[in-house]
Amino acid sequence: MEQPIRTRVRIVHLADHTGKLQVIFPYESMLDMAALSRLTKRRFDPVSNYNVEGDP
């Protein structure tokens, strides 16, 4: 039986005026915020306390 591949990841929570975004990427990598903004046409800020239950 093959062993499962284990990959460490980073999880970053971001938000803008439109809503929230959870970014999951390899632990050894850096998140390119400029590229993310270009691809999504949005400007995100980091969120320190992410409400996983939803917005009030």
Buried (B, 14 or more C-beta within 10 A) or exposed (E): EEEEEEEEEEEBBBBEEEEBBEBEEEEEEEEEBEEBEEEEEBEBEEBEEEEEEEEE
